[in-house]
Amino acid sequence: MLASVIAELRAAGCVFAEEEAALLIEAASSPADLRQLVERRVSGIPLEHLLGWVKFSGLRISVDAGVFVPRQRTAFLVEWAVAMAAPDAVVLDLCCGAGAIGAAIASRLPGIDLYAADIDPAAVASARRNLRPSRVFEGDLFDPLPPALRGRIDILVANTPYVPTDALALMPPEARLYEARVALDGGLDGLDVQRSVAEAAPHWLARGGHLFVESSEEQAALTAQVFEANGLIPEIAQSGEFYSTVVIGTLP
Protein backbone atom coordinates (compact mmCIF):
# COMPACT_ATOMS: atom_id res chain seq x y z
CA MET A 1 0.00 0.00 0.00
CA LEU A 2 2.73 2.49 0.96
CA ALA A 3 4.67 1.89 -2.25
CA SER A 4 1.63 2.46 -4.46
CA VAL A 5 0.67 5.67 -2.66
CA ILE A 6 4.24 6.96 -2.94
CA ALA A 7 4.28 6.20 -6.66
CA GLU A 8 0.98 7.98 -7.21
CA LEU A 9 2.06 11.06 -5.28
CA ARG A 10 5.43 11.16 -6.99
CA ALA A 11 3.79 10.94 -10.40
CA ALA A 12 1.64 13.93 -9.42
CA GLY A 13 4.76 15.97 -8.66
CA CYS A 14 4.84 15.75 -4.86
CA VAL A 15 8.47 16.37 -3.94
CA PHE A 16 8.23 14.69 -0.52
CA ALA A 17 6.10 11.75 -1.68
CA GLU A 18 7.45 9.28 0.89
CA GLU A 19 6.72 11.52 3.87
CA GLU A 20 3.32 12.55 2.53
CA ALA A 21 2.29 8.98 1.84
CA ALA A 22 3.09 7.92 5.40
CA LEU A 23 1.10 10.84 6.83
CA LEU A 24 -1.92 10.18 4.61
CA ILE A 25 -1.94 6.49 5.52
CA GLU A 26 -1.75 7.38 9.21
CA ALA A 27 -4.61 9.87 8.86
CA ALA A 28 -6.93 7.56 6.90
CA SER A 29 -9.67 5.77 8.80
CA SER A 30 -10.21 3.13 6.09
CA PRO A 31 -8.92 2.13 2.64
CA ALA A 32 -11.75 4.12 1.08
CA ASP A 33 -10.81 7.17 3.15
CA LEU A 34 -7.17 6.79 2.09
CA ARG A 35 -8.19 6.60 -1.56
CA GLN A 36 -10.14 9.84 -1.18
CA LEU A 37 -7.27 11.58 0.60
CA VAL A 38 -4.79 10.55 -2.09
CA GLU A 39 -7.11 11.67 -4.87
CA ARG A 40 -7.60 15.05 -3.22
CA ARG A 41 -3.86 15.46 -2.69
CA VAL A 42 -3.14 14.56 -6.32
CA SER A 43 -5.72 17.16 -7.36
CA GLY A 44 -3.55 19.82 -5.68
CA ILE A 45 -5.16 20.34 -2.27
CA PRO A 46 -2.42 21.12 0.27
CA LEU A 47 -1.40 18.20 2.46
CA GLU A 48 -1.84 20.33 5.57
CA HIS A 49 -5.48 21.06 4.74
CA LEU A 50 -6.13 17.34 4.27
CA LEU A 51 -4.48 16.42 7.56
CA GLY A 52 -5.93 19.38 9.44
CA TRP A 53 -2.55 20.30 10.93
CA VAL A 54 0.99 21.38 10.12
CA LYS A 55 4.19 20.83 12.06
CA PHE A 56 5.75 24.20 12.89
CA SER A 57 8.59 25.01 15.26
CA GLY A 58 8.17 21.65 16.97
CA LEU A 59 4.40 22.03 17.43
CA ARG A 60 1.39 20.51 15.70
CA ILE A 61 -0.67 23.51 14.59
CA SER A 62 -4.32 23.01 13.69
CA VAL A 63 -5.13 24.52 10.28
CA ASP A 64 -8.49 24.41 8.51
CA ALA A 65 -9.14 24.31 4.78
CA GLY A 66 -8.64 27.72 3.18
CA VAL A 67 -6.39 28.99 5.97
CA PHE A 68 -2.84 30.17 5.30
CA VAL A 69 -0.40 27.32 5.99
CA PRO A 70 2.52 28.47 8.18
CA ARG A 71 5.80 28.37 6.25
CA GLN A 72 8.81 26.74 7.82
CA ARG A 73 10.96 29.80 7.06
CA THR A 74 8.86 31.79 9.53
CA ALA A 75 10.58 29.89 12.35
CA PHE A 76 13.38 32.42 11.85
CA LEU A 77 11.01 35.21 12.91
CA VAL A 78 10.09 33.14 15.97
CA GLU A 79 13.77 32.80 16.89
CA TRP A 80 14.25 36.57 16.79
CA ALA A 81 11.09 37.31 18.75
CA VAL A 82 12.00 34.81 21.47
CA ALA A 83 15.54 36.18 21.70
CA MET A 84 14.28 39.74 22.22
CA ALA A 85 11.32 39.00 24.51
CA ALA A 86 11.30 39.13 28.30
CA PRO A 87 9.82 36.01 29.96
CA ASP A 88 6.70 37.99 30.94
CA ALA A 89 6.39 40.08 27.76
CA VAL A 90 3.07 41.22 26.34
CA VAL A 91 3.00 39.67 22.86
CA LEU A 92 0.64 40.29 19.96
CA ASP A 93 0.46 37.92 16.99
CA LEU A 94 -1.13 40.17 14.35
CA CYS A 95 -2.34 38.75 11.02
CA CYS A 96 -2.04 35.57 13.04
CA GLY A 97 -3.51 33.07 10.60
CA ALA A 98 -3.69 29.82 12.52
CA GLY A 99 -1.73 31.38 15.38
CA ALA A 100 1.46 29.42 14.69
CA ILE A 101 3.90 32.22 15.54
CA GLY A 102 2.21 33.08 18.81
CA ALA A 103 1.95 29.41 19.79
CA ALA A 104 5.63 28.85 18.99
CA ILE A 105 6.73 31.84 21.08
CA ALA A 106 4.51 30.78 23.98
CA SER A 107 5.93 27.25 23.87
CA ARG A 108 9.38 28.73 24.46
CA LEU A 109 8.28 31.48 26.85
CA PRO A 110 5.23 30.16 28.71
CA GLY A 111 5.02 33.24 30.96
CA ILE A 112 4.15 35.70 28.18
CA ASP A 113 0.81 37.49 27.99
CA LEU A 114 -0.29 36.52 24.45
CA TYR A 115 -2.94 38.04 22.20
CA ALA A 116 -3.72 37.41 18.52
CA ALA A 117 -5.89 38.86 15.76
CA ASP A 118 -6.80 38.20 12.14
CA ILE A 119 -9.36 39.50 9.68
CA ASP A 120 -10.19 36.05 8.23
CA PRO A 121 -12.93 34.20 10.17
CA ALA A 122 -11.58 30.79 9.12
CA ALA A 123 -8.10 31.71 10.36
CA VAL A 124 -9.54 32.94 13.66
CA ALA A 125 -11.38 29.63 14.10
CA SER A 126 -8.10 27.74 13.64
CA ALA A 127 -6.18 30.11 15.90
CA ARG A 128 -8.72 29.66 18.69
CA ARG A 129 -7.85 25.96 18.75
CA ASN A 130 -4.12 26.68 18.91
CA LEU A 131 -4.23 29.59 21.36
CA ARG A 132 -6.36 30.70 24.30
CA PRO A 133 -9.69 31.34 22.51
CA SER A 134 -10.67 34.45 24.45
CA ARG A 135 -7.39 36.13 23.44
CA VAL A 136 -7.92 35.67 19.69
CA PHE A 137 -9.80 38.57 18.06
CA GLU A 138 -11.45 38.86 14.66
CA GLY A 139 -11.14 42.09 12.71
CA ASP A 140 -8.92 44.36 10.65
CA LEU A 141 -5.42 44.65 12.14
CA PHE A 142 -5.58 46.47 15.52
CA ASP A 143 -9.30 47.36 15.33
CA PRO A 144 -10.69 44.46 17.40
CA LEU A 145 -8.06 44.61 20.15
CA PRO A 146 -8.85 45.74 23.71
CA PRO A 147 -7.96 49.45 24.02
CA ALA A 148 -6.11 48.63 27.24
CA LEU A 149 -3.35 47.07 25.14
CA ARG A 150 -2.35 50.46 23.71
CA GLY A 151 1.20 51.31 24.69
CA ARG A 152 1.73 47.95 26.42
CA ILE A 153 2.85 45.54 23.69
CA ASP A 154 6.47 44.47 24.02
CA ILE A 155 6.64 42.07 21.08
CA LEU A 156 4.48 42.60 17.99
CA VAL A 157 4.84 39.86 15.39
CA ALA A 158 2.97 40.52 12.16
CA ASN A 159 3.34 38.00 9.36
CA THR A 160 1.62 40.36 6.94
CA PRO A 161 0.93 39.43 3.31
CA TYR A 162 3.80 40.73 1.20
CA VAL A 163 3.29 39.25 -2.26
CA PRO A 164 2.72 42.01 -4.88
CA THR A 165 -0.71 41.62 -6.47
CA ASP A 166 0.71 41.03 -9.95
CA ALA A 167 2.92 38.23 -8.58
CA LEU A 168 0.07 36.21 -7.11
CA ALA A 169 -0.41 34.42 -10.42
CA LEU A 170 3.17 33.14 -10.17
CA MET A 171 2.66 31.50 -6.78
CA PRO A 172 2.39 27.70 -6.48
CA PRO A 173 -1.19 26.48 -7.06
CA GLU A 174 -1.36 25.09 -3.52
CA ALA A 175 -1.16 28.63 -2.16
CA ARG A 176 -2.84 30.52 -4.98
CA LEU A 177 -5.91 28.29 -5.19
CA TYR A 178 -6.37 27.03 -1.65
CA GLU A 179 -5.28 29.79 0.74
CA ALA A 180 -7.22 32.97 1.46
CA ARG A 181 -6.17 35.80 -0.86
CA VAL A 182 -6.23 38.23 2.06
CA ALA A 183 -3.32 36.28 3.58
CA LEU A 184 -1.23 36.58 0.41
CA ASP A 185 -1.97 39.84 -1.41
CA GLY A 186 0.22 42.71 -0.22
CA GLY A 187 -0.97 45.23 -2.79
CA LEU A 188 0.83 46.84 -5.72
CA ASP A 189 4.34 46.57 -4.26
CA GLY A 190 3.55 44.02 -1.55
CA LEU A 191 3.91 46.51 1.30
CA ASP A 192 0.37 47.86 1.77
CA VAL A 193 -0.39 45.94 4.96
CA GLN A 194 3.10 46.48 6.34
CA ARG A 195 2.60 50.24 5.93
CA SER A 196 -0.65 50.10 7.86
CA VAL A 197 0.92 48.04 10.64
CA ALA A 198 4.01 50.28 10.87
CA GLU A 199 1.87 53.42 11.01
CA ALA A 200 -0.23 52.14 13.91
CA ALA A 201 2.45 50.17 15.76
CA PRO A 202 3.95 53.11 17.71
CA HIS A 203 0.56 53.68 19.35
CA TRP A 204 0.41 50.08 20.57
CA LEU A 205 4.04 49.27 21.38
CA ALA A 206 5.56 49.87 24.78
CA ARG A 207 8.71 52.00 24.84
CA GLY A 208 11.53 49.75 23.69
CA GLY A 209 9.01 47.37 22.14
CA HIS A 210 9.72 45.56 18.88
CA LEU A 211 7.78 44.98 15.67
CA PHE A 212 8.77 41.94 13.58
CA VAL A 213 7.64 41.28 10.00
CA GLU A 214 8.72 38.72 7.45
CA SER A 215 9.86 40.13 4.12
CA SER A 216 11.51 39.10 0.89
CA GLU A 217 15.17 39.90 0.49
CA GLU A 218 14.29 42.36 -2.28
CA GLN A 219 11.64 44.19 -0.25
CA ALA A 220 13.48 44.37 3.07
CA ALA A 221 15.18 47.75 2.47
CA LEU A 222 11.83 49.32 1.55
CA THR A 223 10.19 47.84 4.63
CA ALA A 224 13.01 49.25 6.76
CA GLN A 225 12.35 52.69 5.24
CA VAL A 226 8.65 52.36 6.09
CA PHE A 227 9.54 51.51 9.69
CA GLU A 228 11.92 54.45 9.97
CA ALA A 229 9.35 56.85 8.52
CA ASN A 230 7.01 55.85 11.36
CA GLY A 231 9.53 56.41 14.14
CA LEU A 232 10.82 52.85 14.48
CA ILE A 233 14.53 52.01 14.46
CA PRO A 234 14.89 49.35 11.74
CA GLU A 235 17.12 46.30 11.56
CA ILE A 236 17.24 43.64 8.85
CA ALA A 237 18.04 40.03 9.75
CA GLN A 238 18.63 37.27 7.21
CA SER A 239 19.09 33.52 7.47
CA GLY A 240 20.59 31.23 4.87
CA GLU A 241 19.48 28.24 6.92
CA PHE A 242 15.79 29.25 6.87
CA TYR A 243 15.92 31.15 3.55
CA SER A 244 14.19 33.93 5.43
CA THR A 245 14.38 37.70 5.87
CA VAL A 246 12.93 39.51 8.89
CA VAL A 247 12.71 43.26 9.46
CA ILE A 248 12.64 44.42 13.07
CA GLY A 249 11.48 47.87 14.15
CA THR A 250 12.15 49.12 17.68
CA LEU A 251 10.25 51.96 19.32
CA PRO A 252 12.81 54.24 21.08
C-alpha positions in Angstrom: 0.0 0.0 0.0 2.7 2.5 1.0 4.7 1.9 -2.2 1.6 2.5 -4.5 0.7 5.7 -2.7 4.2 7.0 -2.9 4.3 6.2 -6.7 1.0 8.0 -7.2 2.1 11.1 -5.3 5.4 11.2 -7.0 3.8 10.9 -10.4 1.6 13.9 -9.4 4.8 16.0 -8.7 4.8 15.7 -4.9 8.5 16.4 -3.9 8.2 14.7 -0.5 6.1 11.8 -1.7 7.5 9.3 0.9 6.7 11.5 3.9 3.3 12.6 2.5 2.3 9.0 1.8 3.1 7.9 5.4 1.1 10.8 6.8 -1.9 10.2 4.6 -1.9 6.5 5.5 -1.7 7.4 9.2 -4.6 9.9 8.9 -6.9 7.6 6.9 -9.7 5.8 8.8 -10.2 3.1 6.1 -8.9 2.1 2.6 -11.8 4.1 1.1 -10.8 7.2 3.2 -7.2 6.8 2.1 -8.2 6.6 -1.6 -10.1 9.8 -1.2 -7.3 11.6 0.6 -4.8 10.6 -2.1 -7.1 11.7 -4.9 -7.6 15.0 -3.2 -3.9 15.5 -2.7 -3.1 14.6 -6.3 -5.7 17.2 -7.4 -3.6 19.8 -5.7 -5.2 20.3 -2.3 -2.4 21.1 0.3 -1.4 18.2 2.5 -1.8 20.3 5.6 -5.5 21.1 4.7 -6.1 17.3 4.3 -4.5 16.4 7.6 -5.9 19.4 9.4 -2.5 20.3 10.9 1.0 21.4 10.1 4.2 20.8 12.1 5.8 24.2 12.9 8.6 25.0 15.3 8.2 21.6 17.0 4.4 22.0 17.4 1.4 20.5 15.7 -0.7 23.5 14.6 -4.3 23.0 13.7 -5.1 24.5 10.3 -8.5 24.4 8.5 -9.1 24.3 4.8 -8.6 27.7 3.2 -6.4 29.0 6.0 -2.8 30.2 5.3 -0.4 27.3 6.0 2.5 28.5 8.2 5.8 28.4 6.2 8.8 26.7 7.8 11.0 29.8 7.1 8.9 31.8 9.5 10.6 29.9 12.4 13.4 32.4 11.9 11.0 35.2 12.9 10.1 33.1 16.0 13.8 32.8 16.9 14.2 36.6 16.8 11.1 37.3 18.7 12.0 34.8 21.5 15.5 36.2 21.7 14.3 39.7 22.2 11.3 39.0 24.5 11.3 39.1 28.3 9.8 36.0 30.0 6.7 38.0 30.9 6.4 40.1 27.8 3.1 41.2 26.3 3.0 39.7 22.9 0.6 40.3 20.0 0.5 37.9 17.0 -1.1 40.2 14.3 -2.3 38.8 11.0 -2.0 35.6 13.0 -3.5 33.1 10.6 -3.7 29.8 12.5 -1.7 31.4 15.4 1.5 29.4 14.7 3.9 32.2 15.5 2.2 33.1 18.8 2.0 29.4 19.8 5.6 28.8 19.0 6.7 31.8 21.1 4.5 30.8 24.0 5.9 27.3 23.9 9.4 28.7 24.5 8.3 31.5 26.9 5.2 30.2 28.7 5.0 33.2 31.0 4.2 35.7 28.2 0.8 37.5 28.0 -0.3 36.5 24.5 -2.9 38.0 22.2 -3.7 37.4 18.5 -5.9 38.9 15.8 -6.8 38.2 12.1 -9.4 39.5 9.7 -10.2 36.1 8.2 -12.9 34.2 10.2 -11.6 30.8 9.1 -8.1 31.7 10.4 -9.5 32.9 13.7 -11.4 29.6 14.1 -8.1 27.7 13.6 -6.2 30.1 15.9 -8.7 29.7 18.7 -7.9 26.0 18.7 -4.1 26.7 18.9 -4.2 29.6 21.4 -6.4 30.7 24.3 -9.7 31.3 22.5 -10.7 34.4 24.5 -7.4 36.1 23.4 -7.9 35.7 19.7 -9.8 38.6 18.1 -11.4 38.9 14.7 -11.1 42.1 12.7 -8.9 44.4 10.7 -5.4 44.6 12.1 -5.6 46.5 15.5 -9.3 47.4 15.3 -10.7 44.5 17.4 -8.1 44.6 20.2 -8.9 45.7 23.7 -8.0 49.5 24.0 -6.1 48.6 27.2 -3.3 47.1 25.1 -2.4 50.5 23.7 1.2 51.3 24.7 1.7 48.0 26.4 2.9 45.5 23.7 6.5 44.5 24.0 6.6 42.1 21.1 4.5 42.6 18.0 4.8 39.9 15.4 3.0 40.5 12.2 3.3 38.0 9.4 1.6 40.4 6.9 0.9 39.4 3.3 3.8 40.7 1.2 3.3 39.2 -2.3 2.7 42.0 -4.9 -0.7 41.6 -6.5 0.7 41.0 -9.9 2.9 38.2 -8.6 0.1 36.2 -7.1 -0.4 34.4 -10.4 3.2 33.1 -10.2 2.7 31.5 -6.8 2.4 27.7 -6.5 -1.2 26.5 -7.1 -1.4 25.1 -3.5 -1.2 28.6 -2.2 -2.8 30.5 -5.0 -5.9 28.3 -5.2 -6.4 27.0 -1.6 -5.3 29.8 0.7 -7.2 33.0 1.5 -6.2 35.8 -0.9 -6.2 38.2 2.1 -3.3 36.3 3.6 -1.2 36.6 0.4 -2.0 39.8 -1.4 0.2 42.7 -0.2 -1.0 45.2 -2.8 0.8 46.8 -5.7 4.3 46.6 -4.3 3.6 44.0 -1.5 3.9 46.5 1.3 0.4 47.9 1.8 -0.4 45.9 5.0 3.1 46.5 6.3 2.6 50.2 5.9 -0.7 50.1 7.9 0.9 48.0 10.6 4.0 50.3 10.9 1.9 53.4 11.0 -0.2 52.1 13.9 2.4 50.2 15.8 4.0 53.1 17.7 0.6 53.7 19.4 0.4 50.1 20.6 4.0 49.3 21.4 5.6 49.9 24.8 8.7 52.0 24.8 11.5 49.8 23.7 9.0 47.4 22.1 9.7 45.6 18.9 7.8 45.0 15.7 8.8 41.9 13.6 7.6 41.3 10.0 8.7 38.7 7.4 9.9 40.1 4.1 11.5 39.1 0.9 15.2 39.9 0.5 14.3 42.4 -2.3 11.6 44.2 -0.2 13.5 44.4 3.1 15.2 47.7 2.5 11.8 49.3 1.5 10.2 47.8 4.6 13.0 49.2 6.8 12.3 52.7 5.2 8.6 52.4 6.1 9.5 51.5 9.7 11.9 54.4 10.0 9.3 56.8 8.5 7.0 55.8 11.4 9.5 56.4 14.1 10.8 52.9 14.5 14.5 52.0 14.5 14.9 49.3 11.7 17.1 46.3 11.6 17.2 43.6 8.8 18.0 40.0 9.7 18.6 37.3 7.2 19.1 33.5 7.5 20.6 31.2 4.9 19.5 28.2 6.9 15.8 29.3 6.9 15.9 31.1 3.5 14.2 33.9 5.4 14.4 37.7 5.9 12.9 39.5 8.9 12.7 43.3 9.5 12.6 44.4 13.1 11.5 47.9 14.1 12.2 49.1 17.7 10.2 52.0 19.3 12.8 54.2 21.1 
